[in-house]
Amino acid sequence: MTEWPKGVAIPAIRALQAAGYTEWQQLEKVDLSTFAHLHGMGPKALAAIEAALKESRGSRE
């Protein structure tokens, strides 16, 4: 099972998985606005994903 960022609720995780995203790192290649249209994805989940991606990018610099 993949570890998703804290703050991403189960319905949002299900929505991502249904869209074919099995690991949160895959989200780096996709614009966040794409996820806003997924059923189950809310503003808190989007904010958590955005924060995790920023943190991930910062740790690689």
HELIX and SHEET records of a PDB file:
HELIX    1   1 ILE A   10  ALA A   18  1                                   9    
HELIX    2   2 TRP A   24  LYS A   29  5                                   6    
HELIX    3   3 LEU A   32  PHE A   35  1                                   4    
HELIX    4   4 PRO A   43  ARG A   60  1                                  18    
END                                                                             
